[in-house]
């Protein structure tokens, strides 16, 4: 399996994804680099699919992936119902142009 390492070791990468995913579900959209957005897109789809399932096991898996239990509650109660009839493709990536400091390509990733 090939994936982006984002210049981090596995522990730092998992922590980064945990915080990005929590912020994403808290606010519905975030601004990040293109590489990070493409990497978390699959994780977002997986968490929404878990929330649509809605059982206790799915909730525990989501809590393991997210930092804040209030965000997990929001995911299961609000976001899952919104996408009940949709079979994947829950996110949209909008390009913003390069970041000023290091010219990294920036994007906004948001729920459809």
N, CA, C and O atoms as a printed pandas DataFrame, in Angstrom:
     atom_number atom_name residue_name chain_id  residue_number  x_coord  y_coord  z_coord
0              1         N          UNK        A               1    0.842   -1.187    0.000
1              2        CA          UNK        A               1    0.000    0.000    0.000
2              3         C          UNK        A               1    0.883    1.246    0.000
3              4         O          UNK        A               1    1.806    1.361    0.807
4              5         N          UNK        A               2    0.603    2.148   -0.882
5              6        CA          UNK        A               2    1.380    3.373   -0.976
6              7         C          UNK        A               2    0.553    4.533   -0.422
7              8         O          UNK        A               2   -0.631    4.663   -0.733
8              9         N          UNK        A               3    1.175    5.359    0.386
9             10        CA          UNK        A               3    0.497    6.527    0.927
10            11         C          UNK        A               3    1.524    7.621    1.197
11            12         O          UNK        A               3    2.729    7.368    1.203
12            13         N          UNK        A               4    1.037    8.832    1.418
13            14        CA          UNK        A               4    1.931    9.955    1.679
14            15         C          UNK        A               4    2.383    9.919    3.131
15            16         O          UNK        A               4    1.571    9.730    4.036
16            17         N          UNK        A               5    3.688   10.102    3.351
17            18        CA          UNK        A               5    4.205   10.089    4.718
18            19         C          UNK        A               5    4.205   11.479    5.341
19            20         O          UNK        A               5    4.304   11.608    6.561
20            21         N          UNK        A               6    4.097   12.521    4.519
21            22        CA          UNK        A               6    3.987   13.905    4.974
22            23         C          UNK        A               6    5.145   14.339    5.873
23            24         O          UNK        A               6    4.972   15.202    6.734
24            25         N          UNK        A               7    6.322   13.746    5.678
25            26        CA          UNK        A               7    7.499   14.149    6.435
26            27         C          UNK        A               7    7.427   13.844    7.915
27            28         O          UNK        A               7    8.084   14.516    8.711
28            29         N          UNK        A               8    6.638   12.838    8.312
29            30        CA          UNK        A               8    6.455   12.508    9.716
30            31         C          UNK        A               8    6.613   11.013    9.926
31            32         O          UNK        A               8    6.464   10.223    8.994
32            33         N          UNK        A               9    6.923   10.628   11.183
33            34        CA          UNK        A               9    6.901    9.207   11.499
34            35         C          UNK        A               9    5.454    8.777   11.743
35            36         O          UNK        A               9    4.555    9.617   11.762
36            37         N          UNK        A              10    5.228    7.496   11.926
37            38        CA          UNK        A              10    3.851    6.992   11.960
38            39         C          UNK        A              10    3.045    7.567   13.117
39            40         O          UNK        A              10    1.862    7.862   12.947
40            41         N          UNK        A              11    3.647    7.731   14.280
41            42        CA          UNK        A              11    2.925    8.280   15.431
42            43         C          UNK        A              11    2.509    9.719   15.208
43            44         O          UNK        A              11    1.379   10.099   15.512
44            45         N          UNK        A              12    3.414   10.516   14.682
45            46        CA          UNK        A              12    3.100   11.925   14.413
46            47         C          UNK        A              12    2.040   12.049   13.323
47            48         O          UNK        A              12    1.180   12.927   13.376
48            49         N          UNK        A              13    2.114   11.155   12.329
49            50        CA          UNK        A              13    1.129   11.179   11.241
50            51         C          UNK        A              13   -0.259   10.837   11.761
51            52         O          UNK        A              13   -1.238   11.486   11.393
52            53         N          UNK        A              14   -0.349    9.807   12.625
53            54        CA          UNK        A              14   -1.650    9.439   13.205
54            55         C          UNK        A              14   -2.220   10.573   14.042
55            56         O          UNK        A              14   -3.418   10.848   13.981
56            57         N          UNK        A              15   -1.370   11.235   14.824
57            58        CA          UNK        A              15   -1.812   12.361   15.646
58            59         C          UNK        A              15   -2.292   13.520   14.771
59            60         O          UNK        A              15   -3.291   14.169   15.082
60            61         N          UNK        A              16   -1.573   13.773   13.675
61            62        CA          UNK        A              16   -1.965   14.824   12.742
62            63         C          UNK        A              16   -3.340   14.534   12.146
63            64         O          UNK        A              16   -4.203   15.411   12.110
64            65         N          UNK        A              17   -3.543   13.291   11.675
65            66        CA          UNK        A              17   -4.822   12.926   11.079
66            67         C          UNK        A              17   -5.949   13.027   12.104
67            68         O          UNK        A              17   -7.052   13.464   11.776
68            69         N          UNK        A              18   -5.672   12.624   13.345
69            70        CA          UNK        A              18   -6.674   12.688   14.400
70            71         C          UNK        A              18   -7.139   14.129   14.614
71            72         O          UNK        A              18   -8.338   14.392   14.711
72            73         N          UNK        A              19   -6.181   15.060   14.688
73            74        CA          UNK        A              19   -6.547   16.458   14.925
74            75         C          UNK        A              19   -7.216   17.081   13.698
75            76         O          UNK        A              19   -8.158   17.860   13.845
76            77         N          UNK        A              20   -6.745   16.753   12.490
77            78        CA          UNK        A              20   -7.366   17.292   11.279
78            79         C          UNK        A              20   -8.799   16.779   11.136
79            80         O          UNK        A              20   -9.704   17.551   10.819
80            81         N          UNK        A              21   -9.011   15.475   11.367
81            82        CA          UNK        A              21  -10.356   14.902   11.255
82            83         C          UNK        A              21  -11.306   15.512   12.274
83            84         O          UNK        A              21  -12.460   15.799   11.955
84            85         N          UNK        A              22  -10.827   15.712   13.505
85            86        CA          UNK        A              22  -11.669   16.308   14.537
86            87         C          UNK        A              22  -12.071   17.727   14.138
87            88         O          UNK        A              22  -13.239   18.098   14.252
88            89         N          UNK        A              23  -11.116   18.513   13.677
89            90        CA          UNK        A              23  -11.424   19.878   13.238
90            91         C          UNK        A              23  -12.387   19.872   12.055
91            92         O          UNK        A              23  -13.299   20.696   11.978
92            93         N          UNK        A              24  -12.173   18.932   11.133
93            94        CA          UNK        A              24  -13.027   18.871    9.946
94            95         C          UNK        A              24  -14.479   18.633   10.328
95            96         O          UNK        A              24  -15.369   19.341    9.857
96            97         N          UNK        A              25  -14.726   17.636   11.183
97            98        CA          UNK        A              25  -16.111   17.335   11.543
98            99         C          UNK        A              25  -16.693   18.385   12.482
99           100         O          UNK        A              25  -17.911   18.549   12.539
100          101         N          UNK        A              26  -15.846   19.097   13.216
101          102        CA          UNK        A              26  -16.320   20.160   14.100
102          103         C          UNK        A              26  -16.832   21.350   13.293
103          104         O          UNK        A              26  -17.881   21.914   13.605
104          105         N          UNK        A              27  -16.079   21.732   12.244
105          106        CA          UNK        A              27  -16.405   22.942   11.485
106          107         C          UNK        A              27  -17.021   22.679   10.113
107          108         O          UNK        A              27  -17.547   23.607    9.499
108          109         N          UNK        A              28  -16.970   21.443    9.614
109          110        CA          UNK        A              28  -17.566   21.141    8.314
110          111         C          UNK        A              28  -16.666   21.434    7.131
111          112         O          UNK        A              28  -16.914   20.942    6.030
112          113         N          UNK        A              29  -15.632   22.223    7.337
113          114        CA          UNK        A              29  -14.659   22.529    6.292
114          115         C          UNK        A              29  -13.386   23.041    6.944
115          116         O          UNK        A              29  -13.429   23.693    7.987
116          117         N          UNK        A              30  -12.245   22.740    6.315
117          118        CA          UNK        A              30  -10.969   23.239    6.816
118          119         C          UNK        A              30  -10.072   23.619    5.645
119          120         O          UNK        A              30  -10.262   23.173    4.513
120          121         N          UNK        A              31   -9.095   24.453    5.957
121          122        CA          UNK        A              31   -8.091   24.864    4.977
122          123         C          UNK        A              31   -6.800   24.135    5.320
123          124         O          UNK        A              31   -6.315   24.223    6.448
124          125         N          UNK        A              32   -6.246   23.422    4.360
125          126        CA          UNK        A              32   -5.026   22.645    4.595
126          127         C          UNK        A              32   -4.263   22.504    3.291
127          128         O          UNK        A              32   -4.677   23.042    2.264
128          129         N          UNK        A              33   -3.147   21.781    3.326
129          130        CA          UNK        A              33   -2.394   21.566    2.093
130          131         C          UNK        A              33   -3.081   20.488    1.250
131          132         O          UNK        A              33   -3.851   19.674    1.761
132          133         N          UNK        A              34   -2.790   20.503   -0.021
133          134        CA          UNK        A              34   -3.419   19.563   -0.944
134          135         C          UNK        A              34   -3.082   18.113   -0.590
135          136         O          UNK        A              34   -3.952   17.244   -0.645
136          137         N          UNK        A              35   -1.834   17.850   -0.230
137          138        CA          UNK        A              35   -1.414   16.484    0.093
138          139         C          UNK        A              35   -2.164   15.953    1.313
139          140         O          UNK        A              35   -2.620   14.809    1.315
140          141         N          UNK        A              36   -2.293   16.789    2.356
141          142        CA          UNK        A              36   -3.016   16.358    3.562
142          143         C          UNK        A              36   -4.488   16.138    3.247
143          144         O          UNK        A              36   -5.085   15.177    3.731
144          145         N          UNK        A              37   -5.076   17.007    2.448
145          146        CA          UNK        A              37   -6.495   16.877    2.102
146          147         C          UNK        A              37   -6.759   15.581    1.340
147          148         O          UNK        A              37   -7.724   14.873    1.626
148          149         N          UNK        A              38   -5.901   15.275    0.374
149          150        CA          UNK        A              38   -6.090   14.046   -0.399
150          151         C          UNK        A              38   -5.904   12.818    0.481
151          152         O          UNK        A              38   -6.545   11.791    0.256
152          153         N          UNK        A              39   -5.043   12.913    1.467
153          154        CA          UNK        A              39   -4.773   11.784    2.350
154          155         C          UNK        A              39   -5.928   11.540    3.333
155          156         O          UNK        A              39   -6.246   10.388    3.626
156          157         N          UNK        A              40   -6.561   12.606    3.845
157          158        CA          UNK        A              40   -7.631   12.406    4.830
158          159         C          UNK        A              40   -8.997   12.176    4.193
159          160         O          UNK        A              40   -9.944   11.798    4.883
160          161         N          UNK        A              41   -9.111   12.399    2.880
161          162        CA          UNK        A              41  -10.397   12.224    2.202
162          163         C          UNK        A              41  -10.972   10.822    2.428
163          164         O          UNK        A              41  -12.158   10.677    2.726
164          165         N          UNK        A              42  -10.143    9.807    2.287
165          166        CA          UNK        A              42  -10.592    8.427    2.499
166          167         C          UNK        A              42  -10.992    8.166    3.941
167          168         O          UNK        A              42  -11.937    7.421    4.200
168          169         N          UNK        A              43  -10.278    8.775    4.880
169          170        CA          UNK        A              43  -10.608    8.607    6.292
170          171         C          UNK        A              43  -11.955    9.258    6.619
171          172         O          UNK        A              43  -12.735    8.725    7.409
172          173         N          UNK        A              44  -12.215   10.402    6.010
173          174        CA          UNK        A              44  -13.499   11.086    6.211
174          175         C          UNK        A              44  -14.635   10.205    5.703
175          176         O          UNK        A              44  -15.639   10.019    6.391
176          177         N          UNK        A              45  -14.474    9.661    4.492
177          178        CA          UNK        A              45  -15.509    8.785    3.932
178          179         C          UNK        A              45  -15.749    7.575    4.829
179          180         O          UNK        A              45  -16.891    7.165    5.037
180          181         N          UNK        A              46  -14.666    7.007    5.360
181          182        CA          UNK        A              46  -14.790    5.836    6.227
182          183         C          UNK        A              46  -15.553    6.180    7.508
183          184         O          UNK        A              46  -16.404    5.406    7.946
184          185         N          UNK        A              47  -15.253    7.338    8.112
185          186        CA          UNK        A              47  -15.930    7.728    9.348
186          187         C          UNK        A              47  -17.412    8.021    9.120
187          188         O          UNK        A              47  -18.245    7.682    9.962
188          189         N          UNK        A              48  -17.748    8.646    7.991
189          190        CA          UNK        A              48  -19.161    8.916    7.703
190          191         C          UNK        A              48  -19.902    7.604    7.459
191          192         O          UNK        A              48  -21.053    7.460    7.873
192          193         N          UNK        A              49  -19.257    6.648    6.790
193          194        CA          UNK        A              49  -19.870    5.340    6.579
194          195         C          UNK        A              49  -20.099    4.637    7.912
195          196         O          UNK        A              49  -21.136    4.002    8.103
196          197         N          UNK        A              50  -19.148    4.741    8.832
197          198        CA          UNK        A              50  -19.337    4.178   10.175
198          199         C          UNK        A              50  -20.523    4.834   10.868
199          200         O          UNK        A              50  -21.341    4.156   11.490
200          201         N          UNK        A              51  -20.613    6.162   10.756
201          202        CA          UNK        A              51  -21.698    6.891   11.403
202          203         C          UNK        A              51  -23.058    6.503   10.821
203          204         O          UNK        A              51  -24.056    6.463   11.541
204          205         N          UNK        A              52  -23.095    6.221    9.529
205          206        CA          UNK        A              52  -24.349    5.782    8.904
206          207         C          UNK        A              52  -24.770    4.418    9.428
207          208         O          UNK        A              52  -25.962    4.136    9.549
208          209         N          UNK        A              53  -23.783    3.560    9.744
209          210        CA          UNK        A              53  -24.085    2.252   10.336
210          211         C          UNK        A              53  -24.717    2.447   11.715
211          212         O          UNK        A              53  -25.731    1.831   12.041
212          213         N          UNK        A              54  -24.100    3.313   12.513
213          214        CA          UNK        A              54  -24.723    3.793   13.737
214          215         C          UNK        A              54  -24.732    2.870   14.940
215          216         O          UNK        A              54  -25.321    3.240   15.956
216          217         N          UNK        A              55  -24.120    1.694   14.899
217          218        CA          UNK        A              55  -24.158    0.817   16.068
218          219         C          UNK        A              55  -23.026    1.167   17.051
219          220         O          UNK        A              55  -22.199    2.037   16.781
220          221         N          UNK        A              56  -23.012    0.478   18.178
221          222        CA          UNK        A              56  -22.058    0.764   19.234
222          223         C          UNK        A              56  -20.611    0.537   18.786
223          224         O          UNK        A              56  -19.724    1.325   19.114
224          225         N          UNK        A              57  -20.382   -0.532   18.043
225          226        CA          UNK        A              57  -19.039   -0.833   17.549
226          227         C          UNK        A              57  -18.528    0.294   16.644
227          228         O          UNK        A              57  -17.372    0.703   16.752
228          229         N          UNK        A              58  -19.381    0.788   15.764
229          230        CA          UNK        A              58  -19.012    1.884   14.865
230          231         C          UNK        A              58  -18.695    3.143   15.668
231          232         O          UNK        A              58  -17.744    3.857   15.352
232          233         N          UNK        A              59  -19.487    3.419   16.704
233          234        CA          UNK        A              59  -19.259    4.592   17.544
234          235         C          UNK        A              59  -17.901    4.506   18.255
235          236         O          UNK        A              59  -17.183    5.499   18.362
236          237         N          UNK        A              60  -17.563    3.309   18.736
237          238        CA          UNK        A              60  -16.279    3.131   19.418
238          239         C          UNK        A              60  -15.113    3.290   18.451
239          240         O          UNK        A              60  -14.079    3.848   18.818
240          241         N          UNK        A              61  -15.267    2.806   17.224
241          242        CA          UNK        A              61  -14.222    2.984   16.221
242          243         C          UNK        A              61  -14.024    4.463   15.899
243          244         O          UNK        A              61  -12.896    4.921   15.722
244          245         N          UNK        A              62  -15.134    5.210   15.824
245          246        CA          UNK        A              62  -15.057    6.640   15.536
246          247         C          UNK        A              62  -14.388    7.390   16.693
247          248         O          UNK        A              62  -13.596    8.304   16.463
248          249         N          UNK        A              63  -14.704    7.009   17.931
249          250        CA          UNK        A              63  -14.083    7.652   19.091
250          251         C          UNK        A              63  -12.575    7.416   19.087
251          252         O          UNK        A              63  -11.808    8.289   19.492
252          253         N          UNK        A              64  -12.147    6.233   18.628
253          254        CA          UNK        A              64  -10.718    5.933   18.547
254          255         C          UNK        A              64  -10.026    6.810   17.503
255          256         O          UNK        A              64   -8.842    7.117   17.649
256          257         N          UNK        A              65  -10.747    7.219   16.449
257          258        CA          UNK        A              65  -10.160    8.026   15.378
258          259         C          UNK        A              65  -10.234    9.528   15.630
259          260         O          UNK        A              65   -9.451   10.287   15.058
260          261         N          UNK        A              66  -11.172    9.973   16.488
261          262        CA          UNK        A              66  -11.370   11.399   16.734
262          263         C          UNK        A              66  -11.010   11.729   18.179
263          264         O          UNK        A              66  -11.059   10.860   19.050
264          265         N          UNK        A              67  -10.645   12.996   18.433
265          266        CA          UNK        A              67  -10.206   13.412   19.751
266          267         C          UNK        A              67  -11.391   13.698   20.667
267          268         O          UNK        A              67  -11.373   13.309   21.835
268          269         N          UNK        A              68  -12.408   14.364   20.164
269          270        CA          UNK        A              68  -13.480   14.932   20.974
270          271         C          UNK        A              68  -14.767   14.111   20.843
271          272         O          UNK        A              68  -15.227   13.859   19.730
272          273         N          UNK        A              69  -15.347   13.696   21.968
273          274        CA          UNK        A              69  -16.577   12.893   21.913
274          275         C          UNK        A              69  -17.780   13.717   21.461
275          276         O          UNK        A              69  -18.733   13.158   20.919
276          277         N          UNK        A              70  -17.756   15.039   21.675
277          278        CA          UNK        A              70  -18.840   15.891   21.175
278          279         C          UNK        A              70  -18.871   15.875   19.650
279          280         O          UNK        A              70  -19.941   15.908   19.042
280          281         N          UNK        A              71  -17.700   15.824   19.044
281          282        CA          UNK        A              71  -17.611   15.761   17.584
282          283         C          UNK        A              71  -18.157   14.423   17.092
283          284         O          UNK        A              71  -18.820   14.369   16.056
284          285         N          UNK        A              72  -17.882   13.340   17.827
285          286        CA          UNK        A              72  -18.417   12.022   17.452
286          287         C          UNK        A              72  -19.944   12.053   17.528
287          288         O          UNK        A              72  -20.625   11.512   16.657
288          289         N          UNK        A              73  -20.479   12.691   18.577
289          290        CA          UNK        A              73  -21.936   12.825   18.698
290          291         C          UNK        A              73  -22.516   13.585   17.513
291          292         O          UNK        A              73  -23.542   13.190   16.958
292          293         N          UNK        A              74  -21.856   14.679   17.123
293          294        CA          UNK        A              74  -22.311   15.466   15.972
294          295         C          UNK        A              74  -22.273   14.625   14.696
295          296         O          UNK        A              74  -23.200   14.665   13.886
296          297         N          UNK        A              75  -21.183   13.858   14.526
297          298        CA          UNK        A              75  -21.022   13.003   13.350
298          299         C          UNK        A              75  -22.158   11.998   13.247
299          300         O          UNK        A              75  -22.735   11.818   12.174
300          301         N          UNK        A              76  -22.484   11.341   14.359
301          302        CA          UNK        A              76  -23.509   10.300   14.337
302          303         C          UNK        A              76  -24.926   10.872   14.271
303          304         O          UNK        A              76  -25.786   10.300   13.601
304          305         N          UNK        A              77  -25.185   11.996   14.957
305          306        CA          UNK        A              77  -26.551   12.527   15.028
306          307         C          UNK        A              77  -26.921   13.425   13.853
307          308         O          UNK        A              77  -28.044   13.355   13.353
308          309         N          UNK        A              78  -25.989   14.271   13.405
309          310        CA          UNK        A              78  -26.316   15.249   12.359
310          311         C          UNK        A              78  -25.800   14.828   10.975
311          312         O          UNK        A              78  -26.567   14.723   10.018
312          313         N          UNK        A              79  -24.490   14.592   10.893
313          314        CA          UNK        A              79  -23.855   14.388    9.585
314          315         C          UNK        A              79  -24.300   13.080    8.935
315          316         O          UNK        A              79  -24.530   13.041    7.726
316          317         N          UNK        A              80  -24.426   12.000    9.728
317          318        CA          UNK        A              80  -24.812   10.695    9.167
318          319         C          UNK        A              80  -26.200   10.749    8.530
319          320         O          UNK        A              80  -26.415   10.178    7.461
320          321         N          UNK        A              81  -27.139   11.434    9.182
321          322        CA          UNK        A              81  -28.494   11.549    8.643
322          323         C          UNK        A              81  -28.538   12.330    7.343
323          324         O          UNK        A              81  -29.348   12.049    6.460
324          325         N          UNK        A              82  -27.661   13.309    7.241
325          326        CA          UNK        A              82  -27.603   14.150    6.041
326          327         C          UNK        A              82  -27.196   13.349    4.809
327          328         O          UNK        A              82  -27.628   13.652    3.697
328          329         N          UNK        A              83  -26.348   12.303    5.010
329          330        CA          UNK        A              83  -25.836   11.523    3.886
330          331         C          UNK        A              83  -26.388   10.100    3.861
331          332         O          UNK        A              83  -25.751    9.201    3.311
332          333         N          UNK        A              84  -27.563    9.887    4.449
333          334        CA          UNK        A              84  -28.133    8.538    4.538
334          335         C          UNK        A              84  -28.370    7.911    3.163
335          336         O          UNK        A              84  -28.207    6.702    3.000
336          337         N          UNK        A              85  -28.752    8.723    2.175
337          338        CA          UNK        A              85  -29.059    8.182    0.849
338          339         C          UNK        A              85  -27.903    8.306   -0.138
339          340         O          UNK        A              85  -28.073    8.014   -1.322
340          341         N          UNK        A              86  -26.733    8.735    0.328
341          342        CA          UNK        A              86  -25.581    8.944   -0.561
342          343         C          UNK        A              86  -24.576    7.819   -0.386
343          344         O          UNK        A              86  -24.261    7.437    0.741
344          345         N          UNK        A              87  -24.072    7.286   -1.488
345          346        CA          UNK        A              87  -23.139    6.152   -1.452
346          347         C          UNK        A              87  -21.697    6.618   -1.671
347          348         O          UNK        A              87  -21.098    6.301   -2.700
348          349         N          UNK        A              88  -21.137    7.360   -0.725
349          350        CA          UNK        A              88  -19.760    7.813   -0.844
350          351         C          UNK        A              88  -19.651    9.172   -1.511
351          352         O          UNK        A              88  -20.653    9.748   -1.937
352          353         N          UNK        A              89  -18.429    9.681   -1.599
353          354        CA          UNK        A              89  -18.199   10.991   -2.214
354          355         C          UNK        A              89  -18.772   12.114   -1.377
355          356         O          UNK        A              89  -19.547   12.932   -1.872
356          357         N          UNK        A              90  -18.391   12.159   -0.098
357          358        CA          UNK        A              90  -18.972   13.138    0.819
358          359         C          UNK        A              90  -18.200   14.447    0.867
359          360         O          UNK        A              90  -18.659   15.412    1.476
360          361         N          UNK        A              91  -17.026   14.492    0.227
361          362        CA          UNK        A              91  -16.188   15.683    0.352
362          363         C          UNK        A              91  -15.917   16.338   -1.004
363          364         O          UNK        A              91  -16.040   15.723   -2.062
364          365         N          UNK        A              92  -15.545   17.608   -0.918
365          366        CA          UNK        A              92  -15.189   18.401   -2.099
366          367         C          UNK        A              92  -13.883   19.115   -1.770
367          368         O          UNK        A              92  -13.733   19.661   -0.677
368          369         N          UNK        A              93  -12.936   19.113   -2.710
369          370        CA          UNK        A              93  -11.671   19.810   -2.506
370          371         C          UNK        A              93  -11.593   20.979   -3.484
371          372         O          UNK        A              93  -11.638   20.792   -4.700
372          373         N          UNK        A              94  -11.477   22.186   -2.933
373          374        CA          UNK        A              94  -11.386   23.406   -3.736
374          375         C          UNK        A              94   -9.976   23.973   -3.625
375          376         O          UNK        A              94   -9.500   24.231   -2.519
376          377         N          UNK        A              95   -9.305   24.169   -4.753
377          378        CA          UNK        A              95   -7.938   24.688   -4.740
378          379         C          UNK        A              95   -7.942   26.191   -4.496
379          380         O          UNK        A              95   -8.795   26.913   -5.011
380          381         N          UNK        A              96   -6.967   26.658   -3.695
381          382        CA          UNK        A              96   -6.887   28.075   -3.330
382          383         C          UNK        A              96   -5.655   28.776   -3.888
383          384         O          UNK        A              96   -5.618   30.005   -3.954
384          385         N          UNK        A              97   -4.648   28.008   -4.289
385          386        CA          UNK        A              97   -3.402   28.616   -4.736
386          387         C          UNK        A              97   -2.312   28.376   -3.711
387          388         O          UNK        A              97   -2.560   27.762   -2.674
388          389         N          UNK        A              98   -1.103   28.855   -3.988
389          390        CA          UNK        A              98    0.030   28.559   -3.116
390          391         C          UNK        A              98   -0.004   29.334   -1.793
391          392         O          UNK        A              98   -0.519   30.450   -1.718
392          393         N          UNK        A              99    0.562   28.708   -0.753
393          394        CA          UNK        A              99    0.705   29.365    0.547
394          395         C          UNK        A              99    1.849   30.362    0.451
395          396         O          UNK        A              99    2.837   30.117   -0.241
396          397         N          UNK        A             100    1.716   31.478    1.141
397          398        CA          UNK        A             100    2.682   32.564    1.002
398          399         C          UNK        A             100    4.085   32.194    1.470
399          400         O          UNK        A             100    5.061   32.551    0.810
400          401         N          UNK        A             101    4.210   31.494    2.580
401          402        CA          UNK        A             101    5.524   31.223    3.153
402          403         C          UNK        A             101    6.375   30.258    2.347
403          404         O          UNK        A             101    7.542   30.537    2.074
404          405         N          UNK        A             102    5.795   29.115    1.962
405          406        CA          UNK        A             102    6.597   28.075    1.302
406          407         C          UNK        A             102    6.021   27.620   -0.034
407          408         O          UNK        A             102    6.498   26.641   -0.608
408          409         N          UNK        A             103    5.015   28.308   -0.531
409          410        CA          UNK        A             103    4.397   28.023   -1.827
410          411         C          UNK        A             103    3.778   26.619   -1.903
411          412         O          UNK        A             103    3.663   26.050   -2.989
412          413         N          UNK        A             104    3.381   26.062   -0.748
413          414        CA          UNK        A             104    2.688   24.776   -0.750
414          415         C          UNK        A             104    1.276   24.980   -1.298
415          416         O          UNK        A             104    0.615   25.951   -0.928
416          417         N          UNK        A             105    0.800   24.094   -2.167
417          418        CA          UNK        A             105   -0.555   24.269   -2.715
418          419         C          UNK        A             105   -1.612   24.088   -1.625
419          420         O          UNK        A             105   -1.678   23.036   -0.990
420          421         N          UNK        A             106   -2.429   25.101   -1.413
421          422        CA          UNK        A             106   -3.450   25.084   -0.356
422          423         C          UNK        A             106   -4.817   24.775   -0.958
423          424         O          UNK        A             106   -5.107   25.134   -2.099
424          425         N          UNK        A             107   -5.649   24.101   -0.166
425          426        CA          UNK        A             107   -7.007   23.753   -0.595
426          427         C          UNK        A             107   -7.965   23.936    0.566
427          428         O          UNK        A             107   -7.553   24.012    1.723
428          429         N          UNK        A             108   -9.257   24.004    0.241
429          430        CA          UNK        A             108  -10.313   23.915    1.244
430          431         C          UNK        A             108  -10.989   22.578    0.999
431          432         O          UNK        A             108  -11.416   22.281   -0.117
432          433         N          UNK        A             109  -11.084   21.774    2.048
433          434        CA          UNK        A             109  -11.828   20.515    1.943
434          435         C          UNK        A             109  -13.098   20.684    2.774
435          436         O          UNK        A             109  -13.048   21.095    3.933
436          437         N          UNK        A             110  -14.246   20.358    2.154
437          438        CA          UNK        A             110  -15.536   20.576    2.830
438          439         C          UNK        A             110  -16.498   19.471    2.514
439          440         O          UNK        A             110  -16.304   18.720    1.559
440          441         N          UNK        A             111  -17.537   19.367    3.312
441          442        CA          UNK        A             111  -18.606   18.400    3.079
442          443         C          UNK        A             111  -19.452   18.874    1.909
443          444         O          UNK        A             111  -19.688   20.072    1.756
444          445         N          UNK        A             112  -19.906   17.945    1.089
445          446        CA          UNK        A             112  -20.733   18.292   -0.073
446          447         C          UNK        A             112  -22.117   18.695    0.411
447          448         O          UNK        A             112  -22.982   19.028   -0.400
